[in-house]
Amino acid sequence: MRYLLPLLAAGMLSACAPHLVQTTPQWDARFGVDTRMALTQQIMYPDAARNTDPVAGMDGRSARSAYERYQKTGGEQAAPLLNNGAK
């Protein structure tokens, strides 16, 4: 009788195992891709750190405004709207 609870718990965990195993192949398929890409780019362009040409992007006023909004919210992102905003 004292082994009944651990036996039931082990049975329940083993029943859940197939659901956990099915998701990992999707994650494993791209494991390390970003690291390999960064390494490849460092090999292809070893002098990239010496490039003083600025990257095209936001102008200073827009970037400052976005940064100030970020600081004002404390770095929190807006909650996604579900059901068209209905609570």
Buried (B, 14 or more C-beta within 10 A) or exposed (E): EEEEEEEEEEEEEEEEEEEEEEEEEEEEEEEEEEEEEEEEEEEEEEEEEEEEEEEEEEEEEEEEEEEEEEEEEEEEEEEEEEEEEEE
